[in-house]
Amino acid sequence: MRHLRLVDSLIGALLSAIAAVGVSAVAAGHKWVVVVPLVFTAILLLISSIYGTRAGIIGTVLAAVIFAFFLFNPVGSLSIGNQTAKANLGWMLLLGISFSFLFAPPGGLHRH
């Protein structure tokens, strides 16, 4: 049972990372790029509600790193030049981790 929870967490985190890469590819260069982390919070809520707290937390951190590295200037760096983008990324981290604790089912997919 413990291994199934670990696998669920890894699957959920991987889905979050893949979604973050896809959203980054779609949003890159658009004017609305700074709001992407806030909108992505809905995906993190979905992931954590299906795969559990650990998946939500890991997925949130992975998405933040992916957005910082691929989406915001300077691209290819973890530093973010735009203050609004930096603040929205911080809000995504706060909300994503909070939602993971508040809305995740106990035990993830494999409940007793």
Residue, then its C-alpha position, 0 to 999 in steps of 0.5 A: m500500500r505504501h508503494l502505491r501511495l509513492v507511485d501516486s505521488l510521483i505520477g501526480a507530480l510528473l503530470s504537474a510538471i508536464a502540464a507546466v511545460g505545456v502551459s509554458a510553451v503555449a503562454a511564452g511571449h504573450k502579454w498574459v504570461v504573468v497570470v499563468p501561475l495563478v491560473f495554473t493553481a486550478i491544475l494544482l488543485l485538481i492534481s492534489s485532489i486526485y493524487g494526494t498531498r505529496a503530489g500537490i506539494i511536489g507538483t507545485v514546486l516543480a511547476a514553480v521551477i519550470f515557470a521560473f526557468f522557461l517562462f519568465n525573463p531571463v529565460g534559462s535562469l531561475s531569477i525573475g525580472n518582472q515583479t508581478a510575475k515573481a509575486n504571482l509565482g509566490w502566490m501559486l506556491l502559497l496556494g498550491i501547497s495550501f490547497s494540497f493540505l486542504f483538499a487532498p483526500p487522505g491517503g491519495l487514490h488508495r484509501h483504506 
